[in-house]
Amino acid sequence: MTLLSIVGDDISRIVPLLYAYKDSIKKHILLCDDDPSNYQRAKMLQQGMMKFSAKHTLGWYVRVVSINEDLESDIKGVASREREGGLWLNATDGYPAITILLSDFIRKDGGKILSYDHFDNDLHIIEPDGTMSTNTLETVIDIDSYLTLLNYEIVDGLRRDDLIATKDDILELYKSQSLYVKIKRAILDRHFKNHNNFDIMKHKHILYVLQNIGILDDNFTLIPSKQKLLQGDMLEMYLFWLCEELGFDDIMMGVKIDFDDSKNEPMIQNRVVNEFDILMMKNNRIYTIEAKCSNNLDGLEFVYKYDAIIDYFGKTSKAIIVNISSKEKISYLGTKSSSNFRQSTLRRARMAGVAVYHETQINPSKLQKMIGDFFNL
């Protein structure tokens, strides 16, 4: 059996279906028109598929075929040449003219038409006789497989097993958020030789937790190498555990992804690498959360950043920016506005598929509801 997939402008839509049939379909034809950008996307998908096949010893054969979409002979010629052994059409990302011509030809030849709805996670199958069935795609793709098929590479990242040792301590700290924030600020002020009158020694139960995590030494002094952990990573770890409770299919923290092509740029320091605080998969869609504990944040810059970056993942991906700040805020568009996130920035975020949680401290139930609603859980 050969799967002929039409490559359009969003290859991420094809990925869940390829994963679902990874063990049953070995031969793949990626069909694109002769536009250079479409051909480049097809080659990118081919490279990702070959990496995925090699990683899982699947023995896939993957070939890219470029055609003139205005020539009926070109379109039908591909199906004629590949029909031996049976041919199915993956029309998920297809252009109308190509899809219509190939669908008719392949069904008459006894083949099926597959179309995956990335938003609803439904697979439509049209049989040779024209009858159609629709079912939820039950296979669940993990983060690594999703990114590999897109020809991206995870450079670094943490999973549950890497974080479980400190889970109880993290949750304990955030039970008393206001107190923990005051103690954190006092520890950092003391580290940087800044004045702070807050007496941390009155709250040794918090200090012992920070000591147990490995942030403070025996004298309750910040260990210099743990400064980043105290300033930002603790918030990320707390968000990780809040998200894990929501039942995502896969979740990672501190994920560094190489979006570049090692063939074009062999030096890793020169390639396009981005880090994501939290990455999650649910129903074959990928989501991300950025955590910032800062009173001075250029919210517009982050909205622009995530508007651009989530395009790497495909059109169904979404992002949430969590900014914990003591700045004065006013309610706007279901969240809060301040000089960190002005009202025009929040409007731009909404149009870009980016949500903003901007509060003085985290309300876990409200944040979890926002995550569930925005990511359609």
N, C-alpha and C positions, 0 to 999 in steps of 0.2 A: 504494500500500500504506500502511495506517495501523497503527501499533503502539499498542495499548492497554495501558498499564502500570498495574498496581494499586500504589498507594502505601500502604505500611504504616508501620512504626515505624523503618525504617532505609533511607533513600533511597540510601545509599552502595552497597547491594547491587545497585541498578539501574544504576549509572553505567557499569561495564565493558561491559554489554550495549549500552547506548546508544552508547558509543564504537565498539563493534565494527560496528554497523550505521549509523554516522554518514553514510556516503555513499549508502547504498541505501534508507534510510527517511527521508522528509522530514516526514511528518505524524505527530504524536504526541498522544495523549490520555492525560492523567494522571488516573486514577480513584481517588477517595478517598471514605471515608464522611463523614458530616456532623459528625464529631467535630472541634472547632476545631483541636486540635493536629495532626491528620492533614491537615486542609485547609492549615494553615500550612506543613507540610513539603512538600506538593504545590506550593504557590506558590513556596516556596524553590527547589525543583528546577526548576520552570518558568523562574524568573528565571536560574538557572545555565545551563539549556539554551539560552535565548535569547542569553545572553552568548557561550556557546561557538559557537553558530551564526553569530553576527555576526562573531566573531573569525576564523572559518574560511570565511566566506561560503558556508554550507551551505543557506541558505534554508529552515530548519526552520519548521514551523507547530506550535505547542505550546499546548494548551488544557487547563485544569483543569476536571474535572467532579466535582461532589459529589453523592452519592446517599445514600439511606437504606438501609443494608445489610440491614435487616430486611424490605424490600419486594422481592419477586421481580420485580415489574413495573419498578421503578427500575433494577435490575441489568441485566435483559435489554433494557430500553429503550435503554440506552446503546449496546449492541452493534447493535441494530436501526438506530439513527440513523447509526452510523458505518460500516456495512458496505459502502457503495458504494466500489468500487475495491479491495476486499479488506481483511480485518482479521485481524491476528495479535494474540495475547494474550501479554503479558509477565507471567507469574505469579510472578516471583522473590520479590517482597515481599508477596504477596497473602494475604488472609485466607481461610480454608477455604471458607466458604459462598459468597462472591463468586467465588472461583476455580473451584469445582465447577460452579456455574451457568453462568458465562461460558465455561468450557472446553467444555462439552457443546454450547452454542449455537454457538460459533465453529467448532468442528470440523465440525459438521453443515453449516455454511455454507461449508466448504472452506478454513478458516483453520488456521494452525498455533499450537501452544502452546509458548512458550519459557520455560525456567526455568534460571537461572544459579546455580551453586553457588559462592559466593564463597570458601569455604574450600579447595575442591579445584580451583578455576578451570576447572570443567567446565560446558558448556552442554548441556542436555537439550532436545531438540526432539521434540515429539509431532506426528505427521502427522495429517491428517484421518481416515485409516483406523485410527488408534489405535496405529500402530507408533512406537516411540521409538528415537532415536539419541542417543548421548552422546559428545561429543568435547571435547578441551581447547580452551578459547578461545584462539586463536592471536594475536589482536590484543593489542598491549602498550600500555597507556595510560601516558602520562608524568605527572609530578607536576602540572604546570600545568593540563593538561586535566582531571585528576581533581578538582582543587580548584575549577576554574572551573565544572564541571558541578554541584558541590555549592554553588555560589553563594558561594565564598570567593575572595579576591584575594591574590595574592602581592605584597607591598609591596616586598620586597627579598630578595636571596639570591644565592649564589655557586655557579657550576658549575665543572666541570673546567678549562675554558679560563681561568677567573679565578684558579685556584690552581696551575696547572701550573708556573709560573715558579719557585716555591719548593719544589716537591715533593722534589727531591733533597736540598736543605738540611734540610728537616723530617725526612726519613728518616735522614739522617746524624746529626742530634742525638739521635734516639731509639734509635740503635744503642748509645749510651752514656747510658742514661737516668739512672742514679744520678749520674754526673758532671754531666750537663746540669742536673739538678734543683739540685745544690749551687751551680753557677754562677748559675743563675737566681735562687736565693734571695739569693746574695751581691750580685748586681746590684741587686735590688730593695731590699735592706737599705741599700746605699750610696745609692740614690736617695732613700730615706726617712730618711736620716741615722741609721740604726740600726747598732749594733755587729755586726761579722761579721769573724772572723779568716781566713776562707777566701781564699786568694790566687788570684784568677782569672787573674792574668797567667802562671801556670804552665801554663795550658791555652789558649794562644792559638788553637789550631786550632778550638776551640769558639767562641771570640770572633769569629774571622773568619767563621764560618758565620752567627752572629747579626748580624754587620756586613753580610754579603751580603744577608740577608733585609731589612735596613733597620731593625733594632731598636736597634743601637748606632751611635754616631757615631765619628769618627776617633780619639777618645780612649778608646774602649771604654766610653763612658758611655751609659746608657739615654736614648733620645730620648723626652721626656715623652709625646708623642702616641702612642707605641708601647707604653705600659704595659699596656693591655688585651690587646694582641697577645701580649705575653710572659706575662702572668698566666694567660690562659685560651684564647685563640684558637689558640695553637700546638698544644695538646692536641686541639682540635676538628679542626684540619687533619690531624694525624696519624691520628685516627680516620677521617677522610674517606678517606684513602688506604688504610687497612686494609679499610674497607668496599668501596671500589671494586674491590679485588682479588677480592671474592666474587661479582662478576657480577650486581649489581642491574640492573634494567632502566632505572632512572633514579635519580640521587642529587644532592642539593643540600646546601649548608652555610649556616648563618646565615640561615635562611629566616624572614622576618617575614610573618605571614599575618593579613589583616584578616578576621575572622569575622563582622563586623557588617554591617548593611544601610545603605548610604549614603543611602537614601531616608528612613530613620528618624532617622539621625544624620549630617548632612553634614560635621561637623567631625571630621577624622581623629584628632585628639588625644583625642577623647571616645569613640572606637569601641573595640571589643574586638579588640586586636591582640596576638598571642603570637609569640614567637620560638622557633625550633627549631634546635638545634645541627646535627643531621644529619637529613635526611628522605630516605627511600628508597622506591622502588616495586619490587615483585617479584611477578610473576604477578597483576597488577591489585590487589594489596593494598599499603597504605601503612604504613610503619614509621618510628619516630623513635628517636634516641639523644641523651641529654642528657649532656654532659661537665662534670664538676666536679673541679677539682684543689684540694681544700680539706680541712684538718684539723678544721674546725668547721662541720659541715653538719647541718641539721635534715632527716634522711632522710625522716621521716614526712611532713613538709610537701611534699617533692618527690613522694613516692608519691601523696599526695592530689591534687597538682597534675596529675600525668600520668594518674591515674585519671579525672579530669574532662576533661582536654584531649583525650585520644585518643577520647573519645566524639564529638567533632566529626567525626572521620574515619570513624566507623562501627564496628560491633561486631567486625570482624575485624582491626582495627589493634592494634598492640602497641608497647611502649616499653621501652628499656633505659636505665638510669641507670648511668653509669660514674663512679665516685668514686675518685680516686687520693689516698690519705692515708697519712701515716706513723703513724697511731694504731695501738695494739696491737689485734689482731683475733683472733677465734676462728672456726673453721669452723662453718657452719650453713646447711642447706638448699642445699648445693652452691655457696655463696658464702662471704663473710666477714661477721661481725657485729662491731660496735664501738659506741661511743657515738654515732657518726654514723648507723649503721643497727642499731638494736636488733633482737633476735630477733622481737619482735612486729611490728615494722615490715616485716621481711623476709617474714613470713607474710602480712601484709596486701598487700604488693606482689605476691606470687604469686597471691593470689585476684583481684587487679585486672588481671592480664595485664601486669604490669611486672616485668622482671628487673633484678637489681642486680649489677654487677661492681664489687666493693669490694676493692682491692688496694693495696699499697704502690707498685708500679709495674706497667706493662702488660706482660704476656706476650702478644705479638702472636698467636701460634698458638692459645693457649688462648682469648683474647678472640674471635678469628675463629671458632673452633669454637662458642663460646657463641652468637654472633650467628647463625651458620648453623643451629644446632639450634633456637634460640628462635624465629627467624623462618621456620622450615620451608623453608630453602633446599635 
